[in-house]
Amino acid sequence: MLFVISATAHTTLTPTHTTALEIAEKLNNRSYTDYGNIESKLDSSSHLAVELIHVRLLLSVLIDLHRICGEEEGSTWEPKSPQEIANRIFCTAYMGMEKNSSPETRKRAADLAKVIGANHLDFDIDPVYDAQVKLLTSTTGFEPKFKMYGGTKVSNLALQNIQARLRMVNAYTLAQLLPQINGRREGAPGSLLVLGSANVDEQIRGYYTKYDCSSADINPIGGISKTDLKSFILWASKKENFGLGLLQKFLDAPPTAELEPLTEDYVQGMTYNELSVYGRMRKIDKLGVYGMWEKLLHVWGDTLSPQQIYEKVRFFSWNYAINRHKMTTVTPAYHMEAYGVDDNRFDMRPFLYPSFEWAYKKIERSIKQMGAAGTRAARAEDKDT
């Protein structure tokens, strides 16, 4: 079991802030900052628990901790450090692929787990992946290949999805059996839950696989954008008493899923900063396709033409519409911000959308009326006149 992670490191822990969370998945997918955020938020909660026990002398927190960690009644165990708590409640697993996973990501995962005090597992899922591909080939006679080896775009994506979903299966297997493997006291109450790692930007873009690391028991970072997540990691990396300076390496690492044998970044067609802007306009400002374009003329007009802004908005709206159905299966997230996209209770919207042709045509008419100005960015002197 694990403390529910709060949006800040200063939320007071009470019995209502505890739940049965003990294993978090680093499924070697999503970007590295997501993994760093889950672990850094756990670490901040462990620090807070130690403070509440030793500085504020809150006996109720120690009693809760005994219950969460499966201690027998009357136990005198008292954690002296956040790492001691994490070692009892937190497990991580790096589930790599021999060809696709890099030594750098594997080492970063192990180093962070060691600093926090988590029980860390490191293994490759190649045998299970190979068996799944062989099963498909023996059943259908078709052998899927990655695109770089002559495969199609469809087979390339299918092979990536096999890896992602196998990691979810392994995560739940570990969650069920690790208490027994680690010698948890027979009859001790509680169970293990899996932590998810899909953030708001990835959900609104649809940049994740159904039933991969987006599917878990709870998602601590599912209600916050990538840009805000990076801000939290930067804060945690500079917090001296946390001792998490190595988080800077996660911020510097390029985001990549490592699901295919390529070294360059995966191209989403839009940046995380752009996704953050779209997300706020969509949810907080309640803007549709035309409203977004109209407002972005004033935000991006210095560097982009109305036509270019339209193309960006159209690309986003298309991806949002075709991927919205994925939100019906996403794990409930800890609610943090007004731009959240949690379909379970906060952002209930249709999951099947018609095309936005009316809005597209309205924008196209507006650009046509602008004449030459519709295809070039506004200059500073134009704005001043």
C-alpha positions as CSV (number, residue, x, y, z in Angstrom):
1,M,0.0,0.0,0.0
2,L,1.1,3.5,-0.7
3,F,0.1,7.0,0.3
4,V,-2.1,8.7,-2.3
5,I,0.1,11.3,-4.0
6,S,-1.0,14.9,-3.6
7,A,-0.6,17.8,-6.0
8,T,1.8,19.5,-3.6
9,A,4.2,18.2,-1.0
10,H,2.5,20.1,1.8
11,T,-0.9,18.3,2.0
12,T,-1.5,17.0,5.5
13,L,-1.7,13.2,5.6
14,T,-4.7,11.8,7.4
15,P,-6.2,8.3,7.4
16,T,-8.4,9.4,4.5
17,H,-5.2,10.0,2.5
18,T,-4.1,6.4,2.6
19,T,-5.1,3.7,0.2
20,A,-3.9,0.3,-1.0
21,L,-1.2,1.3,-3.5
22,E,2.0,-0.5,-3.5
23,I,3.4,-1.3,-7.0
24,A,4.0,1.4,-9.6
25,E,4.9,0.4,-13.1
26,K,7.8,1.8,-15.1
27,L,6.7,-0.1,-18.2
28,N,9.5,1.4,-20.3
29,N,7.1,3.5,-22.2
30,R,5.7,7.0,-22.1
31,S,8.4,9.5,-21.6
32,Y,10.9,9.4,-18.8
33,T,9.5,12.5,-17.0
34,D,6.3,10.6,-16.3
35,Y,8.2,7.9,-14.4
36,G,10.2,10.5,-12.5
37,N,7.0,12.3,-11.5
38,I,5.4,9.2,-10.0
39,E,8.5,8.3,-8.1
40,S,9.2,11.9,-6.9
41,K,5.6,12.3,-5.7
42,L,5.8,9.1,-3.7
43,D,9.1,10.3,-2.3
44,S,7.6,13.6,-1.2
45,S,4.8,11.8,0.6
46,S,7.3,9.5,2.3
47,H,9.2,12.6,3.5
48,L,6.0,14.1,4.8
49,A,5.1,10.9,6.7
50,V,8.4,10.8,8.4
51,E,8.0,14.5,9.4
52,L,4.5,13.9,10.8
53,I,5.8,11.0,12.9
54,H,9.0,12.4,14.2
55,V,8.5,16.2,14.2
56,R,4.8,16.7,14.8
57,L,4.5,13.4,16.8
58,L,1.3,12.3,15.2
59,L,0.6,8.9,16.5
60,S,-2.3,8.4,14.1
61,V,0.1,8.5,11.2
62,L,2.3,5.8,12.7
63,I,-0.7,3.6,13.4
64,D,-1.8,4.0,9.8
65,L,1.7,3.2,8.6
66,H,1.8,0.0,10.7
67,R,-1.5,-1.1,9.1
68,I,-0.4,-0.2,5.6
69,C,2.9,-2.1,5.9
70,G,1.3,-5.2,7.5
71,E,2.9,-4.8,10.9
72,E,1.4,-6.9,13.7
73,E,-0.6,-5.2,16.5
74,G,1.8,-3.8,19.1
75,S,4.7,-3.4,16.7
76,T,7.4,-0.9,17.8
77,W,8.7,-0.4,14.2
78,E,9.2,3.3,13.5
79,P,10.6,4.5,10.2
80,K,13.7,6.7,10.5
81,S,13.8,7.8,6.8
82,P,11.6,8.1,3.8
83,Q,13.6,5.4,2.1
84,E,12.6,3.0,4.8
85,I,8.9,3.6,4.1
86,A,9.4,3.4,0.4
87,N,11.2,0.0,0.8
88,R,8.1,-1.4,2.5
89,I,5.4,0.0,0.2
90,F,6.8,0.7,-3.3
91,C,8.0,-1.6,-6.1
92,T,9.1,-0.6,-9.6
93,A,9.8,-2.7,-12.6
94,Y,11.7,-1.9,-15.8
95,M,10.3,-4.1,-18.4
96,G,12.6,-3.7,-21.3
97,M,13.1,-5.1,-24.8
98,E,16.6,-6.2,-25.8
99,K,16.7,-4.3,-29.1
100,N,14.4,-1.4,-28.4
101,S,15.4,-0.4,-24.8
102,S,18.4,1.7,-24.2
103,P,21.0,1.3,-21.4
104,E,20.5,4.9,-20.5
105,T,16.8,4.5,-19.6
106,R,17.5,1.2,-17.8
107,K,20.2,2.9,-15.7
108,R,18.1,6.0,-14.9
109,A,15.2,3.8,-13.7
110,A,17.5,1.8,-11.4
111,D,19.3,4.8,-10.1
112,L,16.1,6.6,-9.2
113,A,14.6,3.6,-7.5
114,K,17.7,3.2,-5.4
115,V,17.7,6.8,-4.2
116,I,14.0,6.6,-3.3
117,G,14.4,3.2,-1.6
118,A,12.0,1.3,-3.8
119,N,12.2,-2.5,-4.5
120,H,13.3,-2.5,-8.2
121,L,13.0,-5.3,-10.7
122,D,14.8,-5.2,-14.1
123,F,14.0,-7.7,-16.8
124,D,13.2,-8.0,-20.5
125,I,9.9,-9.2,-21.9
126,D,11.3,-10.5,-25.2
127,P,10.4,-14.2,-24.5
128,V,6.7,-13.3,-23.9
129,Y,6.7,-10.9,-26.9
130,D,8.3,-13.4,-29.2
131,A,5.8,-16.1,-28.1
132,Q,2.9,-13.7,-28.9
133,V,4.2,-12.9,-32.4
134,K,4.9,-16.6,-33.1
135,L,1.3,-17.4,-32.0
136,L,-0.1,-14.9,-34.4
137,T,2.1,-16.2,-37.3
138,S,1.2,-19.8,-36.6
139,T,-2.5,-19.0,-36.4
140,T,-2.8,-16.7,-39.4
141,G,0.3,-17.4,-41.5
142,F,1.2,-13.7,-41.4
143,E,4.4,-12.4,-39.9
144,P,4.3,-8.8,-38.8
145,K,7.4,-6.7,-39.2
146,F,8.6,-3.3,-38.0
147,K,8.4,-0.6,-40.7
148,M,12.2,-0.3,-40.9
149,Y,12.4,-4.0,-41.7
150,G,9.9,-3.8,-44.5
151,G,6.7,-4.0,-42.6
152,T,3.6,-1.8,-43.0
153,K,2.5,1.1,-40.8
154,V,-0.3,-1.1,-39.4
155,S,2.0,-4.0,-38.5
156,N,4.6,-1.6,-37.1
157,L,1.9,-0.2,-34.7
158,A,0.6,-3.6,-33.8
159,L,4.1,-4.8,-32.7
160,Q,4.4,-1.8,-30.5
161,N,1.0,-2.4,-28.9
162,I,1.9,-6.0,-28.1
163,Q,4.9,-4.8,-26.1
164,A,2.8,-2.1,-24.3
165,R,0.0,-4.5,-23.4
166,L,2.3,-7.3,-22.2
167,R,3.8,-4.8,-19.8
168,M,0.3,-4.2,-18.3
169,V,-0.2,-7.9,-17.9
170,N,3.1,-8.3,-16.2
171,A,2.5,-5.4,-13.9
172,Y,-0.8,-6.9,-12.6
173,T,0.9,-10.3,-12.2
174,L,3.6,-8.7,-10.1
175,A,1.0,-6.7,-8.1
176,Q,-0.8,-9.9,-7.2
177,L,2.3,-12.0,-6.3
178,L,4.9,-9.7,-4.9
179,P,3.5,-9.6,-1.4
180,Q,3.9,-13.3,-1.2
181,I,7.3,-13.2,-2.9
182,N,8.6,-10.5,-0.5
183,G,7.4,-12.4,2.6
184,R,4.5,-10.3,3.6
185,R,2.9,-11.7,6.8
186,E,0.2,-14.2,6.1
187,G,-3.2,-12.7,6.8
188,A,-2.0,-9.1,6.8
189,P,-4.7,-6.9,5.4
190,G,-4.4,-4.9,2.2
191,S,-3.5,-5.6,-1.4
192,L,-1.4,-4.1,-4.2
193,L,-2.5,-1.7,-6.9
194,V,-0.8,-0.6,-10.1
195,L,-0.1,3.1,-10.7
196,G,-0.7,4.5,-14.2
197,S,1.4,7.0,-16.1
198,A,-0.5,8.8,-18.8
199,N,-0.7,12.6,-18.5
200,V,-3.3,15.1,-19.7
201,D,-1.5,16.0,-22.9
202,E,-1.1,12.4,-24.0
203,Q,-4.7,11.6,-23.2
204,I,-6.1,14.6,-25.1
205,R,-3.9,13.8,-28.1
206,G,-4.6,10.1,-27.9
207,Y,-0.9,9.3,-27.7
208,Y,-1.2,6.1,-25.8
209,T,-2.3,2.5,-26.2
210,K,-5.5,1.1,-24.7
211,Y,-4.6,-1.2,-21.9
212,D,-1.0,-0.3,-21.5
213,C,0.5,1.9,-18.8
214,S,-2.6,4.1,-19.2
215,S,-4.6,1.2,-17.6
216,A,-4.0,0.8,-13.9
217,D,-5.8,1.1,-10.6
218,I,-5.2,4.8,-10.2
219,N,-3.2,7.4,-12.1
220,P,-1.4,10.0,-9.9
221,I,-0.4,12.2,-12.9
222,G,-3.5,11.8,-15.1
223,G,-5.0,15.2,-14.2
224,I,-2.0,17.4,-15.0
225,S,-0.2,18.5,-18.2
226,K,3.3,17.6,-19.2
227,T,4.6,21.2,-18.8
228,D,3.3,21.3,-15.2
229,L,4.7,17.8,-14.5
230,K,8.1,19.1,-15.6
231,S,7.8,22.0,-13.2
232,F,7.1,19.6,-10.3
233,I,10.2,17.5,-11.3
234,L,12.3,20.6,-11.5
235,W,11.1,21.6,-8.0
236,A,11.7,18.2,-6.5
237,S,15.2,18.0,-8.1
238,K,16.2,21.2,-6.3
239,K,14.7,20.3,-3.0
240,E,17.8,19.6,-0.9
241,N,16.3,17.3,1.7
242,F,14.8,15.1,-1.0
243,G,18.2,14.2,-2.4
244,L,16.7,13.8,-5.9
245,G,19.1,15.8,-8.0
246,L,19.3,13.0,-10.6
247,L,15.7,13.9,-11.6
248,Q,17.4,16.5,-13.9
249,K,18.5,13.6,-16.1
250,F,14.9,12.7,-16.6
251,L,14.1,16.3,-17.7
252,D,17.0,16.3,-20.1
253,A,16.1,12.9,-21.7
254,P,14.2,13.1,-25.0
255,P,10.7,11.7,-24.8
256,T,10.4,8.4,-26.6
257,A,8.3,5.2,-26.1
258,E,11.2,2.9,-27.1
259,L,8.7,0.5,-28.6
260,E,10.5,0.1,-31.9
261,P,14.2,-0.2,-32.9
262,L,14.7,3.5,-33.6
263,T,16.8,6.1,-31.7
264,E,15.2,9.3,-32.8
265,D,12.2,10.9,-31.0
266,Y,8.7,9.8,-31.9
267,V,7.0,12.5,-33.9
268,Q,3.5,13.3,-32.6
269,G,3.0,16.2,-35.0
270,M,2.6,18.7,-32.1
271,T,4.7,19.8,-29.1
272,Y,3.7,19.3,-25.5
273,N,3.6,23.1,-25.1
274,E,1.0,23.3,-27.9
275,L,-1.0,20.4,-26.4
276,S,-1.0,22.3,-23.1
277,V,-2.4,25.4,-24.8
278,Y,-5.1,23.3,-26.6
279,G,-6.1,21.6,-23.4
280,R,-6.7,24.8,-21.5
281,M,-8.6,26.4,-24.4
282,R,-10.8,23.3,-24.8
283,K,-11.7,22.8,-21.1
284,I,-11.2,26.0,-19.3
285,D,-12.1,28.5,-22.0
286,K,-14.8,26.2,-23.5
287,L,-13.6,26.8,-27.0
288,G,-14.4,24.8,-30.1
289,V,-12.4,24.5,-33.3
290,Y,-13.2,28.0,-34.6
291,G,-12.9,29.6,-31.2
292,M,-9.4,28.1,-30.7
293,W,-8.3,29.3,-34.1
294,E,-9.6,32.8,-33.4
295,K,-7.9,33.1,-30.1
296,L,-4.6,31.6,-31.3
297,L,-4.4,34.4,-34.0
298,H,-3.6,36.7,-31.1
299,V,-1.3,34.2,-29.3
300,W,0.7,32.8,-32.2
301,G,0.1,35.5,-34.8
302,D,3.6,36.9,-34.5
303,T,5.2,33.7,-35.8
304,L,2.5,31.9,-37.6
305,S,0.1,32.9,-40.4
306,P,-3.7,32.4,-40.0
307,Q,-3.4,29.5,-42.5
308,Q,-0.6,27.8,-40.5
309,I,-2.6,28.2,-37.2
310,Y,-5.6,26.7,-38.9
311,E,-3.6,23.7,-40.0
312,K,-2.4,23.1,-36.5
313,V,-5.9,23.5,-34.9
314,R,-7.3,21.2,-37.6
315,F,-4.7,18.5,-37.0
316,F,-5.3,18.7,-33.2
317,S,-9.1,18.5,-33.5
318,W,-8.8,15.6,-35.9
319,N,-6.6,13.6,-33.6
320,Y,-8.7,14.5,-30.6
321,A,-11.9,13.3,-32.3
322,I,-10.6,10.0,-33.5
323,N,-8.9,9.1,-30.2
324,R,-11.6,10.4,-27.7
325,H,-13.0,6.8,-27.5
326,K,-9.8,5.8,-25.6
327,M,-10.8,8.0,-22.7
328,T,-13.6,5.7,-21.8
329,T,-11.1,3.1,-20.6
330,V,-8.5,5.4,-19.0
331,T,-7.8,4.8,-15.3
332,P,-9.4,7.4,-12.9
333,A,-6.9,10.1,-12.2
334,Y,-6.1,12.2,-9.1
335,H,-7.8,15.5,-9.9
336,M,-5.4,18.4,-9.9
337,E,-6.3,21.0,-12.5
338,A,-9.3,22.6,-14.2
339,Y,-8.0,21.4,-17.6
340,G,-8.3,17.7,-16.6
341,V,-9.7,15.3,-19.1
342,D,-10.8,12.5,-16.7
343,D,-13.8,10.9,-18.5
344,N,-14.9,9.1,-15.3
345,R,-16.3,12.1,-13.6
346,F,-14.8,15.5,-14.6
347,D,-14.8,15.7,-18.4
348,M,-17.7,13.6,-19.6
349,R,-18.1,14.2,-23.3
350,P,-19.1,12.3,-26.4
351,F,-16.6,9.6,-27.4
352,L,-17.8,9.5,-31.0
353,Y,-17.5,12.7,-33.0
354,P,-18.6,13.7,-36.5
355,S,-16.1,15.7,-38.6
356,F,-15.8,19.4,-37.8
357,E,-16.6,20.4,-41.4
358,W,-18.7,23.4,-40.5
359,A,-16.0,24.9,-38.3
360,Y,-13.3,24.2,-40.9
361,K,-15.3,25.9,-43.6
362,K,-15.9,28.9,-41.4
363,I,-12.2,29.3,-40.8
364,E,-11.4,28.8,-44.5
365,R,-13.8,31.6,-45.4
366,S,-12.3,33.9,-42.8
367,I,-8.8,33.2,-44.2
368,K,-9.9,33.8,-47.7
369,Q,-11.4,37.2,-46.7
370,M,-8.0,38.2,-45.2
371,G,-6.4,37.9,-48.7
372,A,-2.6,37.9,-48.6
373,A,-2.6,38.5,-44.8
374,G,-4.1,35.0,-44.3
375,T,-1.0,33.3,-45.4
376,R,1.7,35.3,-43.6
377,A,2.4,36.0,-39.9
378,A,1.6,39.4,-38.5
379,R,4.6,41.8,-38.2
380,A,5.2,43.9,-35.1
381,E,4.7,47.2,-37.1
382,D,1.4,45.8,-38.4
383,K,0.1,45.4,-34.9
384,D,1.1,48.9,-33.8
385,T,-0.8,50.6,-36.6
